[in-house]
Amino acid sequence: MNTQANASTKTRRLVATAILAALVVVLQLASSFIKIGSLNLAFVLLPIVIGTVLYGVRTGAVLGFFFGLITFINCVFNLDPGGYILFSANPFYTAIICFTKAILAGVIPGLIYEPFRRKGTEKASAIGSVLASISAPIVNTATFCILTLVWFRDILLEWSAGYELYYYILFVLAGINFLVEFAINVVCSPVIIRLIKSRRAIHIED
């Protein structure tokens, strides 16, 4: 019975991870084509946070990998003009930036949520979900800004013409896109996670 239950749990996890990975790919590709003015529709971190909270750090890393892969592809094919400039300057460093920021955005929220999961209470789970949701956009944006500053400082200086460099990074390069990404994740991720857990509980009782 335990073996069958474990096999069923693994199968559900694999299926859920595959669905979430497909959603990550679609959302990240869509963000390159669908914009409001200069703003990206930054929904891609939602399935990543949901996956790492519900299924663990390894799932978060897998989803982050797909996020990084599509981000890098966007850079290669000029679907992200800024990313294409970085890719043209140094493809290797651009790939590292894309994958590092994306994978960390999947892993760190999972690590933050883990101690709250172990407590096993609804309140702890809710707090952990909120903190995980907060961390994902911060990690994603901060890693990008730091690594770009380290490896592409000259390009950033060129982009920041008329601005002090660190002001440009914080308020222009990250800027409103980060705030939109942050708001979407903080508002939506905990609610979706709670709904999924509630449906699970109902299913178990049935």
N, C-alpha and C positions, 0 to 999 in steps of 0.2 A: 504493500500500500504506500509506504513512504517513498519507494523508488518511483512508483507511478506518479505520486504527487509532485516529487522533485522534477520529474521529466515534464509534467504538465506545466509547472511553474517556469522552467527554462524555455519551453516552447512559447508560452505567452510573452515572456520577456523578449525573446528573439523577434517575434511578430511585432510587438510594440516598438522595439528599437528600429526595425525596418520601416515601419509606418512613419515614425518620428523622423528618421533619416531622410525619407522621401519628402516629408514636409519641410525639413531644413533646406533641402536642395531647391524645392519649388519657391519657397519664400525668399531665399537669397537671390535666385535668378530673377524673380519678379521685382525685387528692390532695385535692380539695375535698369528696369524699363518703366516702372510705375513710380512716379515721384509727385510730390506736391511742391511746386516751385523747385527749390534746390534740396528739399528734404527727402531722404529715403524713408520708405515705409518700413520701419525697423522692427519687424515682427519675428525675425529669424531666431532670436534668443529665447523666445517663448517655448518652442518644443525642446530646446536644449536644456533649459532649467527644469521643465516638467519631467523630462527623461531622467536627468541626474538625481532629482529628488525622489522620484517613484522607483527607479530601478538601480540607482547607485552610481558611483564614480566612473566605473568602466563604461557604462552606457553614456554618461556625459562626455567621456573622452572620445568615444566613437562618433557621437553626434557632432562634437566639436571638430573632429577630423573632417567630416563632410562639409561643415561650415567653412573650414579653412580651404578645402579643395575647391569649392565653388568660388570663394573669394579670390583665390589665386588664378583660376580660369578667367574670371572677370578681368583681372589685371592683364593677363596674357593677350586677351582678345579685345582690349580697349573698351570693355563694357563699363569699366571704372576708369575714367580718364586720369585721375590722380594716381591710381594704382598702376596704370600703364606707364606713366612717367617713371615711377620707382622701378618697375620691371625692366624698362629700357636701360636704366642706369645700372642695375645690378639684379638679375633674376634670382640669384641664390639668396641674397638677403631679403628680397621681397617674399620669396617662398617661406623663409623662416618666420618672418613677421606674420604672414597670413595664417600659417598653421599654429604658431605659438600662441597668438592672442585668442584664436578660436578654440583650441584644445583647453587652454587654461580657463576660458569662459565656461567650459563644460565641467572641468574637474573641480575648480575652486568652490563653486556653489554646492557641489556634492559633498566636499569635505566639510564645509560649513554646516550643512544640514545633518550630517551623520550623528553628532552628539545629541541633537534634538530628537532624531529618530529613535535612538537607544532609550530615551526616557519613556517613550511609548504612550505619552498622553496627547490628547487633542490640542491642548494649549501649546505644548512644546512643539508639536508638529506645525502649528500655525505660525509660531514665531520663527521657527527654522525655515519655513517656506518663504516668509517675507525677507529674511536676511539673505537667503540664497538668491532670491529674485533681485535684491539690491546689488549683490556682489557681481552678478554676471556682466551687466553693462559697464560697471566700473573697471573690472578686470580687463574686459575686451578693449575699452578705449584707452585705459592707462598703459597697457602693454603695447598697443599700437603706437601711442605717442612717444613712449620711452625708447622703443627700438628704432623708430623712425628718426628720432633725435640723435641716437647713437650712430646710425649707419648712413643717414641721408640728411645730415645737418645742412650741407650746402644747398640742397634742394629746398629745404624748409626756409632757409634764409632768403632764397630767391622768391619763394611763394609769399613770404611775410613782408614784402616790400612796403615800407611805410608803417609797419608795426614792429614793436619790440618782440623778439622771437618767442619768449615764453607766454606773452600775452596772446600772440597769434595762435600758439598751440592750444592754449586753454579755452580761448573764447571764439576762435575762428575755425581752426582745424577740427577740434572736438565740438565746441559750441552747441548750437541748437539741436543738431542731430543726436548728440549724446543725451540731451535733456528729454527729447522725444522717446528715444530708446529706453531711457531710465524710467520714464513715466509709464510707458506701455508695459514694461516688465513688472514693475512694482504693483501696478493695479491689476493686471490680468493674470499673471502666473499663479499667485497664491489662490485666487478664486478658482481657476481651472483645476489646480491640484486638489483643492478641497472637494470640488464636485466629483472628480474622478475617484477619490478615496471614499466618498459617500456612496457612490454607485457600487464600488467594490463591496462595501459593508452590507449593502442591501442584497447584493448577489449571494454573498456568503450566508446570510440569514435565510434566504430562500432555499 
